[in-house]
Amino acid sequence: MSKKVTDRVEFTKDMMDYTILAPNMLDIHFRLLINIFGQYGYKTELLQNDGRTVVDEGLKYVHNDTCYPALLVIGQLIDALNTGKYDPDKTALMITQSGGGCRASNYIHLLRKALKKAGYPQIPVISLNLSGLEKNSGFKIRLSMALKMLSAVIYGDLIMLLKNQVEPYEVNEGDAKRLTQKWIDDISADLKKGRGYSFFEIKKTLPKITKTFAEIPVKDIKKTKVGVVGEIYVKYSPLANNHLEEFLFSQDCEVMVPGLLGFINFKVDNRLEDIKLYGGNPFKKIAMRIAMWYLAKIEKNLNDAAAAYGKFTVPAPYAHIKEKCTKIIGAGCKMGEGWLLTAEMMELIESGYGNIVCAQPFGCLPNHIVGKGMIRKLKEMYPQSNIVPIDYDPGATRVNQENRIRLMLAVAKENAATAEK
């Protein structure tokens, strides 16, 4: 009897020799994660294919009314398979599932349909999730792996924060990038030896990272400070935002991108909000409270490390930005990035990054509500803010996007000149 279209190909224990392809999003974080998977016997490769061919492949297999991130992720994976570099009978794909109300939880089903249409029905797709949405006998997240993955997020957030504040000012071009790679290698080596992922080891390592970035020689010059927010994939992925950070860097800007730990806090906190609004399992409530407590402790370690040498802008704690933001938008507004996106804009403005690019992917309704939909309110609260929503979709041209950003930067320079008078 033939399989139904809805049946999935499971990644089993006898597939451990398969090459697992993963779409890229956060380069620093994901390189650490890929190395962690390798420690557990999973031969994982982070895809770097880019450009219009990825978009075109996505358009072939994903309806153009579906959100742009889904189109890109699926397009990147199938484009990689079409290169002939990978044996379809020895290849698996990996994709994350958040488990929330966003359509991102359904990317995996769209991907499986696309694989059948593209002629790769035999390729298994691994769901990377902590919500029990799907399980594979050949891929399991053990406790040690989960703790190492969390440490990768924390290390990645700090390295990204410091690199972005050093690179625009460095005396010797490439210092920040070289130091970033060194830390990725050193952290990966420690994790492979079973070190560096406990609470106290992380606490000890974070200030060392800050010290090395603080020692990079920098120029005493002024740059336009720009914050980047938006739907999580388009905010972080160079493929999705047309290499936004590189473009801003070329325009003589310093870029601040909120870290991934805030989003993890948000997702865990949402479970508590659900229980508060609708009731629920008291044991789950206790578990989520413990998780929030632990994340807050980790977050404090990260922020203390960033502040250690007095040279860097330090992110505000999650509890603080939630308290501030939920005075103007309810905590129950949590689809997609929810109120957190608005909160990130508020925090960026208050931290001196009032020039903000809000990355709006086509088809992301929550993002348009909590992003573009809140700009007027934020302008009333912060008259000095300078926010530009930029649409990212298959039909949007890079030239048009960059011209709109250039206009925002021109306004930023005018505001800075006026403030100096």
N, C-alpha and C positions, 0 to 999 in steps of 0.2 A: 504494500500500500504506500502510495507516494505521500510525502510530507505536505502538510498544509502550508500556505504562504506565511502564516503567522508563526509557524514553528521556527525555533532558533537553533543554530549550530552551537553546541556547547564547547567551551574551551576545556578540554579534559587533561588528566595527568600525563597522558602519553603525548601531549603536544608541547612539552617543555622545551623541545628543540626548535620550536617555531620562532620566527622573528615577529615581534609585536610592534606595530606602528602606532605612534601616538601623535595627535595634532599638537602644534606648538601654541602657547599663549604667553606665559611668563617665562622668558628665557632663563633667567637665573634660577628661579624656583624649580622649573621643569627639568633643567639639567641635573639638579640635585636629586629630584625624584627619580629620574631615569637611572641614575647611578644606584639608588636604593633598590629599585626593582632588580637590577643586575645582581645585587648581593644575595638575592633570594632565588637566583637561577632563571630569572625571566630576561630573555635577550630582547630588550626594548630599544627602539630607535625613535628619536624625536625628529619629526619631519621639518624640513626647512624649505620645501618647495613653495614658490611664491609666484605672484604675477597674475596676469589675465587668464592664463590657462586653468588655474584653480577655480576662478569665478565661472568660467565657461563650463567646466565639468560639473560644478554644482548646479548650474542652470539646467543642465541636461536631465538631472535626476531628482531635483527638488522643485516643487511648485514655487513660482516666483512671488507668491503671496506669503510664503513661509519666511520666518525671520532670517535676516542676513547672516547671523552667526551660524545657523544650521547649514545654510547653503555653502558657506566657506569651509566649515569643518568637514562636511561630506565631500565637497569638491577637492580639498587637499588630500584626503585619504584615497579617493579613487584616482586622482591625478598621479599619485605616487605609485599605485598599483599598475597604472597604464604605462609606466616607464619601462616595464620589463625587468627592472632591477630585482624584483622580489618574486619568488616562486609562490603562486597562489595556493598551492597545496601545502606550503610550509609557512604561511603567513597568517597572523591574527591582527585584529585592530583593537584599540582601546579607546574608550570614550567615557567621560565623566557623566554622572547623573546626580543632580542635587536633591531630587525628591520633592521639590517645591511645586508651586502652582504654575511656574513658568514653563513654556513649551520646551525648554532645554531638557526636561526629563524625557521628552519624546524623541529627541534627536536619534537615539539608538534604534528606534523602530523605523524611522525614515532612512537611516543608514542601511539597515538590513534590506529594505525594499530596493534601495539604490544598488546594492551589491548584486542582487538577483538580476536587475535590469542591465547592469554593466557586464554580466557574465561571470560573476564571482560568488555563486551561491554557497560554495563550500567554505568560505572564509568565516571563522568565528569572530564575534564581536564581544569583547570583555567590557562589562559595566564596572567602572571604578566608582563605587559609592559606599557610604557608611550607613545607609538606611535600610539595607536588606532588600533592595528592589529586585536585584537579580543575583544569582549565585552561580559560580562555575567550579566544578570539582578540581580543575587544574590551576585555579587562581584564587588564593585566599589571603586576606589581609590579617596577618597575625598581630598580636598586641605590640610586639617589638617593631614590626613594620609600621604600624599606625603611629607609634611614638616617633619613629625616625621621620615619617612623612610630616608630622607636625613640626618637628625641629627644622625640617627643610623650609617650611613656610616662614618660621621665625627668622632663621638665618637669611633666607632670601629677602624678606622684608627689610631687614636692617642693611644688608649689602646694597639693595636697590635704593634705599633712602639716602645712604651715604654717597654712593656712586653718582647719583643725580645732582647732589649738592657740591661735589668736587669736580666732576668732569668739565663743566663749562669754564672753570677758572684755572685748571691745571697748567703749570709752567711747561712741563714736559708732556707733550701730546701722547696719549695712550697709557699713562700711569694708572688711571682709574680702572681701565679695562683689564690691564695686566694683573692688578691687585685683585679684581673681581674673580678672574680665572684662577688665581692662586688660592683664594679662599674656597672656591668650589672644589678644587682638587684636594685641599687639606681637609675640609669638612667631610668630603666623600670618603677619604682614606680613614678618618677617625670612625665614621659610622660603620665602615666595613669591618673594623676591628672591634666593633661593639661598644665604642665610646662616643661621647659627645651629644647624646640625646636625652639624658636624664635632666630633671629640673635644675639640679645644681651644676651639672656640666655645662648646660646651656648658659646659665647665669654667669659662669666663669669665662666662657668663650666670647660672649657678646662684646664686653668692653675691649677685648683684644682686637676685635674687628674694627671697632671705632678708632682705637689708637693708631692702627696702621693707615686708615684713611685720613685721619687728622694730621699725619706726618707727611702727606703728599704736598709738595710745594705748590702754592696757588698764587694767582695774581690778585691784587687788591683793586678790582674793577667792579662796576655795577652792571648787572644784567636785568633784563625784563623777566620777572618771576611769573611763571604760568602754571596753573594747576590743570590736571586732566581727570575728568570723571566720565561716567557713562555706564552703559551695559557692560558687564564684567569682561566679556570676551573682546568686544570692540575697544574697551578702555585699555586693555593690556596687549592685545595681539598686534604686532606690526603688520601682519598680513591683512587684518581687518581694518586697521586705521591708516593704511597707506604710509606706514613708518612715521607716524605722527611725532614721536619723540625725536627722531633723527631730524625731521624737518624743523621742529622748534629749536633744536640745538643749532642748526645751520642759520637760524634767524637771530642768533645772539641771545638766546633765552636760557634760563634755568628752569627745569621742569620738576614739578612735584606730583607724583602719582601715589594716591593712598594705597597702603599695603593690603595684602590678602587676609591678614589676621582679623581685620575689622569685619570682613565679609563672613569669616568663619564664626566670629562672635555673633553676628547678626543671624546666621542660620540656626545656631544653637538657641539663641534668645527667642527666636520665633516659636520654638516648641513650647517655651514657657508662656509666651503670649497666647498661644492656642489654648493652653490649659486655663489661663486666666479668663479668656473670653468664652470658651465653650465647655470647660471642665475636662477632666481626663484622669489618666492613671496617676495616683499619688506617688508611686515608685518611680515613674518616669519623671515626674516633677523634681523629686529629690536628685535623681541622676543628672538632670539638666542643670540644676542649681550647683551641683558639685563641679560639673564641666565648666560652667560660667566662672566659678570661683578660681579654678585652675587656670583658665584662659586669662583671667584678670591678673593673676600673679605673673604669668609668662609675659603678658603685655607690659607690666610694670618693669620687669627686667629689661625688656627691649627698649622702652623709653628712657630708663635710667642710663642704659649703655649709650644711647644716642646723645644724651645730655652730658655725658661724663667729661668731655673736654671743652664744653662751652662754645663749640664752633658750628653746631648744626641745629637746624630747626627740628623740633621734636613733635611728633604727632600727639594730639590730645587723646586721653583715654576714651575707650568706647563708651563707658558709662556717662562721661561728661557730654559727648556729642549727642547721645541719645536723649539725655535730659533736656538739652537745649533745643533739639530738633522737634521733639514730640510736643512742644508747646505750640507749634504751628501745623503739625501733621501727625495724625494718629499712629500709634505703634502697630495698629492692626493693618496698616497700609504696607504690606510686606511681599507682594508678588514681585518677582524679578529681584531688583536691587531695593525696591520699596523705599521707605523713608531714609534708608542709609545713604542713598545717592544725594538727597537734599542735604542731609547732615554733612556729607563730605564737602559739598560746596560751601556750607557755612563755616566749616573748620578751615578750609583753604583760605577763605576770605579773611578770617580772623588771624591766620598765621602769616599774612602778608602775600598770599598768592591769589589776589582778587581778580586776576585775569585768568579766566577759566574757559577751557574747551570742553563742551559737553557732547560726547560722542553718541549720536543717536542712530542706532541701526534700524533699517527698514523693518517694519513688522513687529517692533517691540513696544506694545501698548503701554506696559507699566513704565518703561523708561521715558516715554513721552510725557506721561503724567507727572512723575516725580522729578523729572529733569527739566525739559522745556516748560512744562506746566507750572513750575515753581519759580521760574526766573523773575517774573514780575514781583512776586512777594519778596524775594531776596533783594531785589533792587530797591524796594521800599525800606527794607531793614538795613541794607548796606548800600547807600547811594554811590559809594566809590567803586562798587563791584563792576566788572566788565566781562560779561558772560556771553559766549557765542555758541549756539547749538549747531553742530555740523552733522549733516545727514550722510550716512554710509550705506550704500546699496549698490546693486549691480550696474545701475544706470548713472550713478553720480561720478563725475569726472574728478580726478585728482587735482587738476588745475583749478577748478571751481572751489573745491574744498580749501586748497591752500590760499587762494585769493581772499576767501572770507576770513581765514585766520590772519592773513597779513593785515586786513582792515582792522581786526580786533587789536593786533599788536600796534598799529598806528595810533589807535585811540589810547592804548596803554602808555605809549611814549608821550602823547599830548598831556595825559593826566599827570604823568611823572614830572613833566616840565612845569606844569601849572603848580603842582605841590611844592616845587623847589623855589618858586618866586616869593 
